[in-house]
Each structure stands twice: as structure tokens, then as C-alpha cells.
Amino acid sequence: MTGIQYPAPVQRIKPEDILDRAIWPSSAVRNGAGALEIGGVDCRDLVAQYQSPVYLFDEIDARSRAEGFREAYERAGATTVYYAAKAFLATAVAKWVTEAGLGIDVASGGELEVVLRAGVPGHRILLHGNNKSIAEIELALAAGVGRIVVDSLDEIVRLADAAGHFGIVQQVLVRVTVGVEAHTHEFIATAHEDQKFGLSVASGDAAEAVRRIAKLPTLSFAGLHSHLGSQIFDASGFNEAATRVASFARSLRDEQGVSVRELNLGGGMGIAYVDGDDPLDAADMARQICSVVRTECESVGVATPELAFEPGRAIIGPAGVTIYEVGTVKPIELDDGLVRTYISVDGGMSDNIRTALYGAQYSVVLASRISMVEPMLARVVGKHCESGDIVVRDTWLPADVVPGDLLAVAATGAYCRSMSSNYNYLPRPAVIAARGGATSVVLRRETTEDLLSLDPGA
């Protein structure tokens, strides 16, 4: 992908001996045989039972992160913490996060169906979407979804009419763009003006949306939603957004007599993928954001609204890893005399598109054994018919990696399975949870028969 700048890889003498606690699941260890073990499960046994590639989640790690976010934000003054389902969703995950006390935000009818199948009550669900269909709106209303986030002027009448048919008054938030650009990749920054989400404060569209909602008997304006983007490492962007949202809240009060009862500042909290990534601690982030909202509201003379947040990646991302089997090892001599070894694995961009899409970086280790040999410059690639099919662009792995070895890629819990595909007709891997040495199936492995079942001519 053009335009992406990749930093040079940092050489470590024994990369496989180091499992950075900031990157790997909390239970990740090398067992007595030297194999990677997560949740008490040896990755070799995992592959023997569920095949490779396979997504593996540390269930306790995911649950504890969910609880930690809820506790941190509640202590800081937030009222509600939603899990952002788009990061990764299955009925098991929905149960993990709701049992930890979180609500769930969904962005489609499909995500809503999964959450409802998991038994999540409607009032704990928030619905997003920049182009909600009538069917999705009606499903949400029938389920008693607590909040629907209005993302366009067109949607207001559509939603109001549907609520009228159901005989209810639906609580809504208006998603606003405030012109703040988070320090993240262009494709995942969502609060600047030139993008598809939300209604602009600067143009007056956001104020017009509130004005229209206030006139409709089947809708109730609950407050505002502002989401900066994803993989954000500090609170500065949230601080600036809070300043602008507070000013907008004052204008709504003064010009329309409307109070902002709730303010949802979205998610976007980043995680560590590689050495050098240094995201702010959840509790510190929560304190800083909630404090600045209170300060800014006080400075403009409006009451501090109830606060809500939507972490997703920060909860599920570090809890997941992907295990691959090496298929081929191909040394390539570069122009400068160096050798880069291409290590091909049995997955690739179908199970992790983020490297090709965003230039994302990952940490990878030899997982099936320990090696004491010197490291080699390596590129971990997939098996798809694309030169951009890269899992880890630049890394150091032991020079004795051979076909049949297992590699583990860390922090793949978010946006890997949820953005996966069947490119080249590869069935998607199983998703397995590990806990106390036992495994459970979160999502079973697809088969070629699953894919062919969609083809009426097969």
C-alpha cells in the first residue's frame, strides 16, 4: 500500500524469549517444553485439536480488562461503559462483557442480532450506523434498544416514523463532528470534517438535527455523541473535543433551550502492538478525560452531562493471538547485500487485513519451541495471491525456523476476525477461548462445505 512509512525493525538477540506483558495476554508464558502457552493451553495442542490457523483468546484476560475499564471510568465519573462490538463479537464475548457490567454498542442489524441471541437486554444496547436500514431500525425498536445514535438528517424522519408505528418515544443521541483530528491512521480517524460519520457542528447541521428532533413527539433528545477515531494513545484529542462539545452544549441551551443530558465520547483507546507503543493507562485516560469535561462544562456555565464511553480494541485486542503454521521459508537477497527471509504461513490477509489496509505492525514469536540461534531479518507473509498479503512486515525471528513450526502473532483480538474474509476461498479459522487449561469454541472453524452451501450450482 503506497504512502505508508514503516520504521526499521529493531533487532533483539533472543526475541522468542521475551513476552512483553504490555503486548501479550496476561497468561502468556513459555512452558517447560519451550512452547507458548495461553490460558494454560499449549499452542501445539491447540493446533492439533482445532487446526491452523486459529485465533486464541485468554478469556480471563478479556473479562478482567472489561471489568477494569468499567471500574476505571465509573471511578472517574462516567455513568455507562459500552463494549464496541465491531472490534470482535460472538455470543460468548457479549456474555463476557455484560457479565463484567458493560453495555454493548452495535453498528448493524447483524451485530444487534448476535447481542440479542446472547441474552443482552435492550436497554443495555446502543445502536450506531451512518446508513441504518428500516429493517435495522425496526429491529432495534422491537428490542427496546436504549439509545440510537442519529448520524444524518435523513435518518431523523425515518426513525421518528418507525417509533410512531411502535407507539414509543425513542431516546436518541446526535453524533457530531467537531473538527478534531486524532493522531491515528487516516482511515480510522473519525472526528474531522471530511468523512462520512456524524453531523458537523461548524456547518450548523448538528444544531439543525437537534432542532428537528425536539419537534418530534416520538423522539427524545438525550444528548451528543463524539468519536475521535481508533488507536489513540493520549487524552489530548479527547480534551479538545470536550472543549468544543461543551461550547456546542451551551449554544444549544442558549439558542434552543435544549439541555445535553448525556455525552458519549466514544472509544478509540489504543493498545500496544510492538515495542515502543505506549498507550495511556485506562485509569489515567479516564481521569483526564472526565476531568476536562467537568472543567470545560463549568467554564461555559453548563451542567456536566452524564458521560459514556465505548472501548472495544482496548478490551479484546490484547486478549487475542493468532497461531499459524509455517509452510515455506524463502531467503531473498536484497540490493544492499542483506537477506530478508520470507516466511509463509497458512493464513494471511483473509484472517488479518490490517497490515495491508493500515500498514499495521505486529509482534510475532516462534511459538512451538525455543531456539537459541541468532535471529534473521524476516517477513511473515500469507498464502494469498497478492504481493501485499503480509502479516508482519519486518521482524526478527530465529534463523532456524522451518516448515511445520508454529508462529504466534500478538494482539490480534480486535479487528482481525471481525474484518476477515474468504478470499481465495479460504475458510475462516476457529476462534477458541482458553481458561484454566481448558478450551471452548467461541466460533467454529469454517469448512469448504460451508462456503459451497451458498452456491446453488455447487
C-alpha positions in Angstrom: 0.0 0.0 0.0 1.6 3.3 -1.1 2.2 6.2 1.3 2.8 4.1 4.4 6.0 4.7 6.2 7.4 1.6 8.0 10.0 2.1 10.8 13.1 -0.1 10.6 12.8 -3.3 12.8 14.7 -3.3 16.0 17.0 -6.3 16.4 16.8 -8.4 19.5 19.2 -11.3 20.2 16.6 -13.7 21.5 13.2 -12.4 20.5 11.4 -15.6 21.4 12.5 -15.5 25.0 10.7 -12.2 25.7 6.9 -11.9 26.0 6.2 -8.3 26.7 3.4 -8.0 29.3 2.1 -4.9 27.5 1.6 -6.8 24.3 0.8 -10.4 25.1 -2.2 -11.8 27.1 -1.6 -11.8 30.8 -1.4 -15.6 31.0 1.1 -16.0 28.1 4.1 -18.0 29.2 6.7 -20.4 27.9 6.0 -23.8 29.3 8.6 -26.4 30.3 8.9 -27.6 26.7 9.5 -24.1 25.5 6.1 -23.8 23.7 3.9 -20.8 24.1 1.0 -21.4 26.5 -2.0 -19.1 26.9 -4.7 -19.7 29.5 -2.9 -22.8 30.4 -3.2 -24.2 26.9 -0.2 -25.3 24.9 -0.4 -23.8 21.3 0.8 -27.2 19.9 -2.2 -29.0 21.5 -4.5 -26.2 20.3 -3.5 -26.7 16.7 -3.7 -30.4 17.0 -7.3 -30.1 18.1 -8.6 -27.1 16.1 -6.2 -26.9 13.1 -4.2 -23.9 12.0 -4.5 -21.0 11.7 -6.5 -20.4 14.8 -7.5 -17.4 16.9 -6.9 -17.9 20.6 -8.4 -15.7 23.4 -7.4 -15.6 27.0 -10.9 -15.5 28.5 -9.8 -14.3 31.9 -7.7 -11.5 30.4 -10.7 -10.3 28.3 -13.1 -10.4 31.3 -10.6 -8.6 33.6 -10.0 -5.9 31.0 -13.7 -5.3 30.6 -14.1 -5.1 34.4 -11.1 -2.8 34.7 -12.4 -0.3 32.1 -15.8 -0.2 33.8 -14.3 0.3 37.2 -11.8 3.0 36.0 -14.4 5.0 34.1 -17.0 4.8 36.8 -14.5 6.0 39.4 -13.6 8.9 37.1 -17.3 9.9 36.9 -18.7 8.0 33.8 -22.2 6.6 34.0 -22.0 4.0 31.3 -19.3 2.0 29.5 -20.3 0.2 26.4 -18.2 -2.5 24.7 -17.7 -1.6 21.0 -18.9 -4.8 19.3 -17.3 -4.0 16.0 -13.9 -4.9 17.5 -14.9 -8.6 17.8 -18.3 -10.1 18.5 -19.7 -13.5 19.3 -22.3 -14.5 21.8 -19.6 -15.7 24.2 -17.9 -12.3 24.1 -21.2 -10.5 24.5 -21.7 -12.5 27.7 -18.2 -11.9 29.0 -18.5 -8.1 28.7 -22.1 -7.8 30.0 -21.2 -10.0 33.0 -18.4 -7.5 33.6 -21.1 -4.8 33.9 -20.7 -3.2 30.4 -23.4 -2.3 27.9 -22.7 -3.0 24.2 -22.8 -0.7 21.2 -23.6 -2.3 17.8 -23.3 -0.9 14.3 -25.6 -3.1 12.3 -28.6 -5.4 12.4 -26.3 -8.4 12.3 -24.4 -7.3 15.4 -27.6 -6.5 17.1 -29.0 -10.0 16.4 -25.8 -11.6 17.9 -26.1 -9.5 21.1 -29.8 -10.3 21.4 -29.1 -14.0 21.0 -26.6 -13.7 23.8 -29.5 -12.5 26.0 -28.4 -8.9 26.4 -31.4 -6.8 27.5 -32.3 -4.0 25.0 -31.8 -1.1 27.5 -28.1 -2.0 27.7 -27.6 -1.7 23.9 -26.7 1.4 21.8 -27.1 1.4 18.0 -24.7 3.2 15.7 -24.6 3.4 11.9 -24.3 6.0 9.3 -26.8 4.3 7.0 -29.3 2.3 9.1 -31.9 0.5 7.1 -35.6 0.5 8.0 -35.2 -3.2 9.0 -32.3 -2.4 11.3 -34.2 0.5 12.9 -37.3 -1.7 13.4 -35.3 -4.5 14.9 -33.7 -2.0 17.4 -37.1 -0.6 18.4 -38.6 -4.0 18.8 -35.7 -5.0 21.1 -36.1 -1.9 23.2 -32.6 -0.6 22.4 -31.8 2.1 25.0 -30.1 4.6 22.7 -30.0 5.1 18.9 -27.3 7.4 17.6 -28.6 9.7 14.8 -26.0 10.1 12.1 -27.7 12.2 9.5 -30.7 14.5 8.9 -32.3 11.9 6.6 -32.4 9.4 9.4 -34.4 11.6 11.8 -37.7 11.3 9.9 -37.1 7.6 9.2 -36.5 6.9 12.9 -39.4 9.1 14.1 -41.9 7.4 11.7 -40.8 3.9 12.8 -41.0 4.9 16.5 -44.5 6.1 15.9 -45.5 2.8 14.4 -44.2 1.1 17.6 -46.0 3.6 19.8 -42.9 4.6 21.7 -40.7 7.6 22.4 -37.1 6.6 21.4 -34.1 8.1 23.2 -31.5 9.4 20.7 -28.1 10.9 20.7 -26.8 13.1 17.8 -23.4 12.2 16.5 -21.4 15.3 16.0 -18.1 16.0 14.2 -16.1 18.7 16.0 -13.2 19.2 13.7 -10.6 17.4 15.9 -8.2 15.0 14.1 -6.8 12.3 16.3 -3.2 11.2 15.9 -4.0 7.9 14.1 -4.3 6.4 10.6 -6.4 8.5 8.2 -8.9 5.6 7.6 -9.7 5.3 11.4 -9.8 9.0 12.3 -13.5 9.9 12.6 -14.0 13.4 14.1 -12.5 15.6 11.4 -15.0 17.2 9.0 -14.2 15.4 5.7 -15.6 12.0 6.4 -18.8 10.0 6.4 -19.8 10.0 10.1 -21.8 12.4 12.1 -23.2 16.0 11.7 -20.9 19.0 11.6 -21.1 21.5 14.4 -19.3 24.1 12.3 -21.8 23.9 9.4 -24.9 24.0 11.6 -26.1 20.6 10.7 -25.7 19.3 14.2 -27.8 22.1 15.7 -30.4 21.6 13.0 -30.6 17.9 13.9 -31.3 18.7 17.5 -33.9 21.3 16.4 -35.8 18.7 14.3 -35.6 16.0 17.0 -37.0 18.4 19.6 -40.1 18.9 17.5 -40.9 15.3 17.0 -43.2 13.6 19.6 -41.7 10.1 19.0 -38.1 11.1 19.6 -36.4 12.4 22.7 -33.1 14.2 22.5 -30.8 12.6 25.2 -27.5 14.1 24.2 -24.5 14.1 22.0 -22.0 11.6 20.7 -18.5 12.4 19.5 -16.0 9.8 18.5 -12.4 10.8 17.5 -11.1 7.6 15.9 -9.1 4.5 16.9 -5.8 3.5 18.3 -5.4 6.8 20.3 -2.5 6.9 22.8 -3.2 10.0 24.8 -6.1 12.2 26.0 -5.2 15.4 24.1 -7.7 14.8 21.3 -10.4 14.0 23.8 -9.6 17.2 25.7 -10.0 19.3 22.6 -13.2 17.5 21.6 -14.6 18.0 25.1 -13.9 21.8 24.8 -15.8 22.1 21.6 -18.7 19.9 22.6 -19.1 21.9 25.8 -19.3 25.1 23.8 -21.8 23.5 21.5 -23.9 22.4 24.5 -24.0 26.0 25.7 -25.2 27.2 22.3 -28.0 24.5 22.3 -29.1 25.7 25.7 -29.0 29.4 24.8 -30.4 29.2 21.3 -32.8 26.3 21.6 -33.4 25.9 25.3 -32.2 22.3 25.0 -30.1 20.6 27.6 -27.5 18.0 26.9 -28.1 15.3 29.5 -25.7 12.7 28.1 -22.3 13.0 26.4 -20.8 9.9 24.8 -17.2 10.4 23.8 -16.8 7.1 22.0 -13.8 4.8 22.3 -10.6 4.7 20.4 -8.2 3.9 23.3 -5.1 2.4 21.8 -3.1 -0.7 22.7 0.5 -1.8 22.4 1.2 -3.9 19.3 5.0 -3.6 19.2 7.9 -2.4 21.3 7.7 1.3 21.7 3.9 1.6 21.7 3.0 3.4 24.9 -0.8 3.8 25.3 -2.0 5.7 28.4 -3.3 3.5 31.2 -7.1 3.1 31.2 -7.5 4.7 34.7 -5.3 7.7 33.7 -7.1 8.2 30.5 -10.4 8.1 32.3 -9.4 10.6 34.9 -8.0 13.0 32.4 -11.0 12.9 30.0 -13.7 13.1 32.7 -11.8 15.9 34.5 -11.5 18.0 31.4 -15.2 17.6 30.5 -16.2 18.8 34.0 -13.8 21.7 33.7 -14.9 22.7 30.3 -18.6 22.5 31.2 -18.0 24.6 34.3 -16.1 27.2 32.3 -19.0 27.7 29.9 -21.7 27.5 32.5 -23.5 24.3 31.6 -24.2 21.3 33.8 -21.9 18.4 33.3 -23.8 15.7 31.4 -23.7 12.0 32.2 -20.7 10.5 30.5 -20.4 7.4 28.4 -17.5 5.7 26.6 -17.2 2.8 24.1 -13.8 0.9 24.4 -13.5 -2.1 22.1 -10.0 -2.7 20.9 -8.5 -1.9 24.4 -10.6 -4.7 25.9 -10.5 -7.5 23.4 -7.3 -6.7 21.3 -4.6 -7.7 23.8 -6.5 -10.8 24.9 -6.2 -12.5 21.5 -3.4 -14.0 19.5 -3.3 -15.9 16.1 -1.4 -19.1 15.7 -0.1 -20.0 12.3 1.9 -22.9 10.9 4.9 -22.2 8.7 4.7 -23.6 5.2 7.7 -22.3 3.3 10.9 -20.4 4.2 12.4 -18.4 1.3 15.6 -16.3 1.7 15.7 -13.3 -0.7 19.0 -11.3 -1.2 18.4 -7.5 -1.2 20.2 -4.9 -3.2 22.2 -3.8 -0.2 23.6 -7.3 0.4 21.2 -8.1 3.3 19.0 -11.1 3.2 15.3 -11.0 4.1 13.7 -14.3 4.7 10.0 -14.7 3.6 8.2 -17.0 6.0 4.9 -18.1 4.5 2.1 -19.2 6.9 -1.2 -20.9 6.3 -3.3 -17.8 6.7 -2.8 -14.1 5.8 -4.9 -11.2 4.7 -8.1 -13.2 4.9 -7.7 -13.5 8.7 -5.8 -10.3 9.3 -6.3 -7.5 6.7 -5.0 -4.7 8.9 -1.4 -4.9 7.8 -2.4 -4.5 4.1 -5.1 -2.0 4.9 -3.5 0.3 7.5 0.2 -0.7 7.5 -0.4 -2.1 11.0 2.5 -3.6 12.8 2.5 -6.7 15.0 4.8 -8.7 17.3 5.5 -12.3 16.4 7.4 -15.2 18.0 8.3 -18.7 17.3 5.6 -20.4 19.4 6.1 -24.2 19.2 9.7 -24.3 20.6 12.6 -22.2 21.9 15.5 -21.5 19.6 18.9 -20.2 20.7 20.3 -19.4 17.3 20.9 -15.9 16.1 17.9 -14.0 14.6 17.3 -13.3 10.9 15.5 -10.4 9.3 12.1 -11.9 8.3 8.8 -11.0 6.7 5.8 -13.1 7.7 3.5 -13.4 4.7 0.3 -15.2 3.9 -0.7 -17.7 1.2 -3.0 -15.5 -0.8 -2.4 -14.4 -4.4 -1.4 -10.8 -3.5 2.0 -9.4 -3.1 0.6 -7.2 -0.3 -0.5 -10.3 1.6 1.7 -9.5 4.6 1.1 -10.4 8.3 4.2 -8.9 9.9 6.2 -6.7 7.5 9.6 -6.6 9.3 10.7 -8.7 12.3 13.5 -10.8 13.7 12.9 -14.5 14.0 15.3 -17.3 14.8 17.3 -18.3 11.7 16.4 -22.0 12.1 12.6 -21.5 11.5 11.4 -24.4 9.3 8.2 -25.6 7.7 6.0 -27.1 10.4 7.0 -24.6 13.1 4.2 -22.5 14.7 4.3 -18.8 14.9 2.2 -16.6 17.2 1.1 -13.1 16.4 0.1 -11.0 19.4 -2.8 -8.5 19.9 -5.0 -9.8 17.1 -8.2 -9.9 19.2 -9.6 -6.8 17.7 -10.5 -6.2 14.0 -9.0 -9.4 12.7 -11.8 -12.0 12.8 -14.4 -9.2 12.5 -12.8 -7.9 9.3 -11.9 -11.4 7.9 -12.9 -12.7 4.5 -12.9 -15.9 2.4 -10.5 -14.5 -0.2 -9.2 -17.3 -2.4 -11.9 -19.4 -0.8 -10.1 -19.9 2.5 -12.4 -20.9 5.3 -12.1 -18.6 8.3 -10.2 -20.0 11.3 -11.8 -21.1 14.5 -12.0 -18.8 17.5 -11.1 -20.6 20.7 -11.2 -19.4 24.3 -8.7 -20.7 26.8 -9.2 -20.7 30.6 -7.5 -22.8 33.3 -6.0 -25.2 30.8 -9.4 -25.9 29.1 -10.7 -24.7 25.8 -14.1 -23.7 24.5 -15.3 -22.9 21.0 -16.3 -19.3 20.5 -16.7 -19.6 16.7 -16.1 -23.0 15.0 -13.8 -23.2 12.0 -15.5 -22.8 8.7 -15.3 -25.5 6.1 -15.2 -25.5 2.3 -18.7 -27.1 2.5 -19.9 -24.0 4.4 -18.7 -21.8 1.6 -20.2 -24.1 -1.1 -23.5 -24.2 0.7 -24.0 -20.6 -0.5 -23.6 -21.6 -4.2 -26.8 -23.1 -5.7 -24.8 -24.6 -8.5 -22.4 -26.5 -6.3 
